[in-house]
Every structure is written in structure tokens, then in C-alpha cells.
Amino acid sequence: MLQDGATFDIIDICEGLTEPEIRKIENRYIEEYKNNSGWNVINSKSAWSYTEPKQRYKNINIKVKVEDHKSTLKLLKELNLI
């Protein structure tokens, strides 16, 4: 390609980004070129398969009085905690 006059240009500065963030940007560009009929994309696979890490919760037990059980559940539902 270079012998045919192709050039390289900086299209994104990724300073300070993590490896997964950089690969997500790279995959976005690969998709952009794959979807453009003006380009003949030979390596059309994603640069790196990346999925967002699942949020993990730590469970704890909370003790409430038996007589407060229903009102506690109601309050937790109102606060979208359960």
C-alpha cells in the first residue's frame, strides 16, 4: 500500500486510556471501515473482544425487628434497593 502512495495519519490520541478503552476505539474504527463500501477491508475481525466487567455486589445481612419487617421491605422497594 505504501508503495502505491498510501499514507498514515493519526486519527486518535489515546494517551491516558486503558487497554480496553483503546481496543473499543479501535473496534469502532474497524466497524466504520467495514460498513463503508468504498473500502476493501481484508482483516474484518474486531481488534479485541471486550465486554464491560460485571458489577459485583457484596451481600450483607441486616437485622430488623419482626414488627418492622413489612415496613422495611416497603421502604427498600420505594428506594429501588430491592
N, CA, C and O atoms as a GROMACS GRO file, in nm:
protein
  328
    1MET      N    1   0.083  -0.119   0.000
    1MET     CA    2   0.000   0.000   0.000
    1MET      C    3   0.087   0.125   0.000
    1MET      O    4   0.060   0.220  -0.073
    2LEU      N    5   0.191   0.125   0.082
    2LEU     CA    6   0.278   0.242   0.087
    2LEU      C    7   0.346   0.265  -0.048
    2LEU      O    8   0.365   0.380  -0.089
    3GLN      N    9   0.381   0.156  -0.117
    3GLN     CA   10   0.444   0.170  -0.248
    3GLN      C   11   0.348   0.229  -0.350
    3GLN      O   12   0.390   0.288  -0.450
    4ASP      N   13   0.219   0.215  -0.325
    4ASP     CA   14   0.118   0.270  -0.414
    4ASP      C   15   0.077   0.412  -0.374
    4ASP      O   16  -0.017   0.467  -0.431
    5GLY      N   17   0.147   0.471  -0.275
    5GLY     CA   18   0.120   0.609  -0.237
    5GLY      C   19   0.034   0.627  -0.114
    5GLY      O   20  -0.004   0.739  -0.081
    6ALA      N   21   0.004   0.518  -0.044
    6ALA     CA   22  -0.076   0.531   0.078
    6ALA      C   23   0.003   0.605   0.185
    6ALA      O   24   0.126   0.601   0.186
    7THR      N   25  -0.068   0.671   0.273
    7THR     CA   26  -0.004   0.743   0.384
    7THR      C   27  -0.072   0.702   0.516
    7THR      O   28  -0.183   0.650   0.517
    8PHE      N   29  -0.002   0.728   0.624
    8PHE     CA   30  -0.056   0.704   0.757
    8PHE      C   31  -0.085   0.838   0.823
    8PHE      O   32  -0.006   0.932   0.811
    9ASP      N   33  -0.196   0.846   0.891
    9ASP     CA   34  -0.233   0.967   0.965
    9ASP      C   35  -0.278   0.927   1.105
    9ASP      O   36  -0.336   0.820   1.125
   10ILE      N   37  -0.251   1.013   1.202
   10ILE     CA   38  -0.300   0.990   1.338
   10ILE      C   39  -0.448   1.024   1.338
   10ILE      O   40  -0.488   1.134   1.300
   11ILE      N   41  -0.530   0.930   1.382
   11ILE     CA   42  -0.674   0.955   1.384
   11ILE      C   43  -0.729   0.966   1.527
   11ILE      O   44  -0.841   1.012   1.547
   12ASP      N   45  -0.651   0.924   1.624
   12ASP     CA   46  -0.694   0.934   1.764
   12ASP      C   47  -0.571   0.934   1.854
   12ASP      O   48  -0.478   0.856   1.833
   13ILE      N   49  -0.572   1.019   1.955
   13ILE     CA   50  -0.469   1.019   2.058
   13ILE      C   51  -0.530   0.947   2.178
   13ILE      O   52  -0.634   0.988   2.230
   14CYS      N   53  -0.465   0.840   2.222
   14CYS     CA   54  -0.520   0.757   2.329
   14CYS      C   55  -0.438   0.766   2.457
   14CYS      O   56  -0.442   0.676   2.540
   15GLU      N   57  -0.366   0.873   2.472
   15GLU     CA   58  -0.283   0.890   2.591
   15GLU      C   59  -0.371   0.891   2.716
   15GLU      O   60  -0.471   0.963   2.723
   16GLY      N   61  -0.332   0.811   2.813
   16GLY     CA   62  -0.405   0.807   2.939
   16GLY      C   63  -0.522   0.711   2.940
   16GLY      O   64  -0.586   0.694   3.044
   17LEU      N   65  -0.550   0.646   2.826
   17LEU     CA   66  -0.660   0.550   2.822
   17LEU      C   67  -0.610   0.411   2.857
   17LEU      O   68  -0.493   0.379   2.840
   18THR      N   69  -0.700   0.330   2.907
   18THR     CA   70  -0.665   0.191   2.939
   18THR      C   71  -0.666   0.108   2.810
   18THR      O   72  -0.719   0.150   2.708
   19GLU      N   73  -0.608  -0.011   2.819
   19GLU     CA   74  -0.606  -0.102   2.704
   19GLU      C   75  -0.748  -0.133   2.654
   19GLU      O   76  -0.772  -0.126   2.534
   20PRO      N   77  -0.842  -0.167   2.743
   20PRO     CA   78  -0.979  -0.193   2.694
   20PRO      C   79  -1.040  -0.071   2.626
   20PRO      O   80  -1.111  -0.085   2.526
   21GLU      N   81  -1.015   0.050   2.678
   21GLU     CA   82  -1.069   0.170   2.616
   21GLU      C   83  -1.012   0.190   2.476
   21GLU      O   84  -1.084   0.226   2.384
   22ILE      N   85  -0.883   0.165   2.461
   22ILE     CA   86  -0.817   0.178   2.330
   22ILE      C   87  -0.874   0.076   2.233
   22ILE      O   88  -0.902   0.110   2.118
   23ARG      N   89  -0.893  -0.047   2.276
   23ARG     CA   90  -0.946  -0.152   2.187
   23ARG      C   91  -1.090  -0.123   2.146
   23ARG      O   92  -1.129  -0.157   2.034
   24LYS      N   93  -1.168  -0.062   2.234
   24LYS     CA   94  -1.304  -0.026   2.198
   24LYS      C   95  -1.303   0.079   2.087
   24LYS      O   96  -1.384   0.073   1.994
   25ILE      N   97  -1.212   0.176   2.096
   25ILE     CA   98  -1.198   0.278   1.992
   25ILE      C   99  -1.154   0.212   1.862
   25ILE      O  100  -1.208   0.242   1.755
   26GLU      N  101  -1.056   0.123   1.871
   26GLU     CA  102  -1.007   0.052   1.752
   26GLU      C  103  -1.119  -0.028   1.686
   26GLU      O  104  -1.132  -0.025   1.564
   27ASN      N  105  -1.199  -0.098   1.765
   27ASN     CA  106  -1.311  -0.175   1.711
   27ASN      C  107  -1.412  -0.084   1.642
   27ASN      O  108  -1.470  -0.121   1.540
   28ARG      N  109  -1.434   0.036   1.698
   28ARG     CA  110  -1.527   0.131   1.637
   28ARG      C  111  -1.479   0.171   1.497
   28ARG      O  112  -1.559   0.179   1.404
   29TYR      N  113  -1.348   0.195   1.483
   29TYR     CA  114  -1.293   0.228   1.352
   29TYR      C  115  -1.303   0.111   1.255
   29TYR      O  116  -1.334   0.130   1.138
   30ILE      N  117  -1.276  -0.010   1.303
   30ILE     CA  118  -1.287  -0.129   1.217
   30ILE      C  119  -1.430  -0.140   1.164
   30ILE      O  120  -1.450  -0.164   1.044
   31GLU      N  121  -1.529  -0.122   1.251
   31GLU     CA  122  -1.669  -0.128   1.208
   31GLU      C  123  -1.700  -0.019   1.106
   31GLU      O  124  -1.770  -0.043   1.008
   32GLU      N  125  -1.647   0.101   1.129
   32GLU     CA  126  -1.671   0.212   1.038
   32GLU      C  127  -1.619   0.179   0.897
   32GLU      O  128  -1.688   0.203   0.798
   33TYR      N  129  -1.500   0.124   0.889
   33TYR     CA  130  -1.443   0.091   0.759
   33TYR      C  131  -1.512  -0.030   0.696
   33TYR      O  132  -1.531  -0.034   0.575
   34LYS      N  133  -1.551  -0.129   0.778
   34LYS     CA  134  -1.622  -0.246   0.725
   34LYS      C  135  -1.754  -0.205   0.662
   34LYS      O  136  -1.795  -0.262   0.561
   35ASN      N  137  -1.821  -0.106   0.721
   35ASN     CA  138  -1.952  -0.064   0.674
   35ASN      C  139  -1.946   0.036   0.559
   35ASN      O  140  -2.050   0.076   0.507
   36ASN      N  141  -1.827   0.075   0.518
   36ASN     CA  142  -1.810   0.171   0.409
   36ASN      C  143  -1.776   0.092   0.282
   36ASN      O  144  -1.670   0.030   0.274
   37SER      N  145  -1.866   0.096   0.184
   37SER     CA  146  -1.846   0.017   0.062
   37SER      C  147  -1.726   0.066  -0.020
   37SER      O  148  -1.682  -0.004  -0.111
   38GLY      N  149  -1.674   0.183   0.009
   38GLY     CA  150  -1.558   0.236  -0.063
   38GLY      C  151  -1.427   0.176  -0.017
   38GLY      O  152  -1.322   0.202  -0.078
   39TRP      N  153  -1.430   0.096   0.088
   39TRP     CA  154  -1.308   0.035   0.140
   39TRP      C  155  -1.314  -0.116   0.124
   39TRP      O  156  -1.419  -0.178   0.142
   40ASN      N  157  -1.201  -0.175   0.090
   40ASN     CA  158  -1.188  -0.321   0.084
   40ASN      C  159  -1.113  -0.364   0.210
   40ASN      O  160  -0.990  -0.364   0.212
   41VAL      N  161  -1.187  -0.400   0.313
   41VAL     CA  162  -1.129  -0.435   0.441
   41VAL      C  163  -1.096  -0.584   0.440
   41VAL      O  164  -1.186  -0.668   0.431
   42ILE      N  165  -0.967  -0.614   0.450
   42ILE     CA  166  -0.922  -0.754   0.446
   42ILE      C  167  -0.938  -0.819   0.583
   42ILE      O  168  -0.996  -0.927   0.593
   43ASN      N  169  -0.887  -0.756   0.687
   43ASN     CA  170  -0.899  -0.810   0.822
   43ASN      C  171  -1.021  -0.745   0.886
   43ASN      O  172  -1.012  -0.636   0.943
   44SER      N  173  -1.133  -0.811   0.875
   44SER     CA  174  -1.257  -0.751   0.922
   44SER      C  175  -1.296  -0.794   1.063
   44SER      O  176  -1.402  -0.755   1.112
   45LYS      N  177  -1.210  -0.873   1.129
   45LYS     CA  178  -1.240  -0.914   1.267
   45LYS      C  179  -1.212  -0.800   1.362
   45LYS      O  180  -1.129  -0.713   1.335
   46SER      N  181  -1.281  -0.801   1.473
   46SER     CA  182  -1.257  -0.699   1.575
   46SER      C  183  -1.115  -0.712   1.627
   46SER      O  184  -1.057  -0.820   1.629
   47ALA      N  185  -1.061  -0.599   1.670
   47ALA     CA  186  -0.924  -0.597   1.723
   47ALA      C  187  -0.915  -0.682   1.849
   47ALA      O  188  -0.815  -0.750   1.874
   48TRP      N  189  -1.018  -0.675   1.927
   48TRP     CA  190  -1.015  -0.743   2.055
   48TRP      C  191  -1.157  -0.753   2.104
   48TRP      O  192  -1.230  -0.654   2.103
   49SER      N  193  -1.195  -0.868   2.147
   49SER     CA  194  -1.329  -0.878   2.200
   49SER      C  195  -1.326  -0.829   2.344
   49SER      O  196  -1.244  -0.875   2.424
   50TYR      N  197  -1.412  -0.737   2.374
   50TYR     CA  198  -1.412  -0.676   2.507
   50TYR      C  199  -1.556  -0.665   2.556
   50TYR      O  200  -1.645  -0.622   2.482
   51THR      N  201  -1.578  -0.704   2.677
   51THR     CA  202  -1.707  -0.686   2.741
   51THR      C  203  -1.686  -0.608   2.870
   51THR      O  204  -1.585  -0.624   2.939
   52GLU      N  205  -1.782  -0.527   2.900
   52GLU     CA  206  -1.774  -0.449   3.024
   52GLU      C  207  -1.774  -0.544   3.143
   52GLU      O  208  -1.848  -0.642   3.144
   53PRO      N  209  -1.690  -0.515   3.242
   53PRO     CA  210  -1.692  -0.602   3.362
   53PRO      C  211  -1.827  -0.595   3.432
   53PRO      O  212  -1.889  -0.489   3.440
   54LYS      N  213  -1.870  -0.708   3.481
   54LYS     CA  214  -1.997  -0.712   3.553
   54LYS      C  215  -1.978  -0.649   3.690
   54LYS      O  216  -1.878  -0.669   3.758
   55GLN      N  217  -2.079  -0.572   3.728
   55GLN     CA  218  -2.074  -0.510   3.859
   55GLN      C  219  -2.101  -0.617   3.964
   55GLN      O  220  -2.199  -0.691   3.955
   56ARG      N  221  -2.015  -0.623   4.060
   56ARG     CA  222  -2.031  -0.723   4.165
   56ARG      C  223  -2.077  -0.655   4.293
   56ARG      O  224  -2.032  -0.546   4.328
   57TYR      N  225  -2.167  -0.721   4.360
   57TYR     CA  226  -2.220  -0.669   4.484
   57TYR      C  227  -2.176  -0.758   4.599
   57TYR      O  228  -2.168  -0.880   4.586
   58LYS      N  229  -2.149  -0.695   4.709
   58LYS     CA  230  -2.120  -0.770   4.829
   58LYS      C  231  -2.248  -0.772   4.912
   58LYS      O  232  -2.306  -0.667   4.940
   59ASN      N  233  -2.291  -0.889   4.949
   59ASN     CA  234  -2.414  -0.903   5.026
   59ASN      C  235  -2.384  -0.895   5.175
   59ASN      O  236  -2.283  -0.947   5.224
   60ILE      N  237  -2.473  -0.828   5.245
   60ILE     CA  238  -2.466  -0.824   5.390
   60ILE      C  239  -2.605  -0.854   5.445
   60ILE      O  240  -2.705  -0.838   5.375
   61ASN      N  241  -2.611  -0.894   5.567
   61ASN     CA  242  -2.738  -0.920   5.633
   61ASN      C  243  -2.770  -0.804   5.726
   61ASN      O  244  -2.684  -0.752   5.797
   62ILE      N  245  -2.896  -0.765   5.722
   62ILE     CA  246  -2.943  -0.658   5.810
   62ILE      C  247  -3.055  -0.716   5.896
   62ILE      O  248  -3.149  -0.778   5.846
   63LYS      N  249  -3.044  -0.695   6.023
   63LYS     CA  250  -3.146  -0.746   6.115
   63LYS      C  251  -3.245  -0.633   6.144
   63LYS      O  252  -3.208  -0.520   6.174
   64VAL      N  253  -3.372  -0.670   6.135
   64VAL     CA  254  -3.478  -0.576   6.172
   64VAL      C  255  -3.575  -0.650   6.265
   64VAL      O  256  -3.582  -0.772   6.265
   65LYS      N  257  -3.646  -0.574   6.341
   65LYS     CA  258  -3.746  -0.633   6.429
   65LYS      C  259  -3.856  -0.694   6.343
   65LYS      O  260  -3.888  -0.644   6.236
   66VAL      N  261  -3.913  -0.802   6.391
   66VAL     CA  262  -4.019  -0.871   6.318
   66VAL      C  263  -4.132  -0.774   6.283
   66VAL      O  264  -4.184  -0.776   6.172
   67GLU      N  265  -4.168  -0.691   6.377
   67GLU     CA  266  -4.278  -0.597   6.352
   67GLU      C  267  -4.243  -0.488   6.250
   67GLU      O  268  -4.332  -0.421   6.197
   68ASP      N  269  -4.113  -0.469   6.222
   68ASP     CA  270  -4.070  -0.369   6.123
   68ASP      C  271  -4.042  -0.431   5.985
   68ASP      O  272  -4.005  -0.360   5.892
   69HIS      N  273  -4.058  -0.561   5.972
   69HIS     CA  274  -4.022  -0.632   5.850
   69HIS      C  275  -4.097  -0.576   5.728
   69HIS      O  276  -4.034  -0.542   5.627
   70LYS      N  277  -4.229  -0.567   5.735
   70LYS     CA  278  -4.308  -0.520   5.620
   70LYS      C  279  -4.276  -0.376   5.584
   70LYS      O  280  -4.261  -0.343   5.466
   71SER      N  281  -4.264  -0.291   5.683
   71SER     CA  282  -4.235  -0.150   5.654
   71SER      C  283  -4.093  -0.133   5.599
   71SER      O  284  -4.067  -0.045   5.517
   72THR      N  285  -4.002  -0.218   5.644
   72THR     CA  286  -3.865  -0.213   5.593
   72THR      C  287  -3.863  -0.255   5.446
   72THR      O  288  -3.798  -0.189   5.364
   73LEU      N  289  -3.932  -0.362   5.412
   73LEU     CA  290  -3.940  -0.404   5.272
   73LEU      C  291  -4.005  -0.297   5.185
   73LEU      O  292  -3.959  -0.271   5.073
   74LYS      N  293  -4.109  -0.237   5.235
   74LYS     CA  294  -4.178  -0.131   5.160
   74LYS      C  295  -4.083  -0.015   5.134
   74LYS      O  296  -4.077   0.037   5.022
   75LEU      N  297  -4.010   0.025   5.234
   75LEU     CA  298  -3.914   0.136   5.220
   75LEU      C  299  -3.802   0.101   5.121
   75LEU      O  300  -3.765   0.183   5.038
   76LEU      N  301  -3.750  -0.021   5.130
   76LEU     CA  302  -3.645  -0.063   5.037
   76LEU      C  303  -3.696  -0.064   4.893
   76LEU      O  304  -3.623  -0.027   4.801
   77LYS      N  305  -3.821  -0.105   4.872
   77LYS     CA  306  -3.880  -0.103   4.738
   77LYS      C  307  -3.896   0.039   4.688
   77LYS      O  308  -3.867   0.069   4.572
   78GLU      N  309  -3.943   0.128   4.775
   78GLU     CA  310  -3.958   0.270   4.737
   78GLU      C  311  -3.827   0.332   4.695
   78GLU      O  312  -3.824   0.419   4.608
   79LEU      N  313  -3.718   0.287   4.757
   79LEU     CA  314  -3.585   0.340   4.727
   79LEU      C  315  -3.516   0.263   4.613
   79LEU      O  316  -3.399   0.286   4.582
   80ASN      N  317  -3.592   0.171   4.551
   80ASN     CA  318  -3.539   0.087   4.442
   80ASN      C  319  -3.415   0.010   4.482
   80ASN      O  320  -3.322  -0.006   4.402
   81LEU      N  321  -3.413  -0.037   4.603
   81LEU     CA  322  -3.300  -0.115   4.653
   81LEU      C  323  -3.328  -0.264   4.645
   81LEU      O  324  -3.236  -0.346   4.657
   82ILE      N  325  -3.453  -0.299   4.625
   82ILE     CA  326  -3.488  -0.440   4.602
   82ILE      C  327  -3.592  -0.446   4.493
   82ILE      O  328  -3.637  -0.555   4.457
   0.00000   0.00000   0.00000
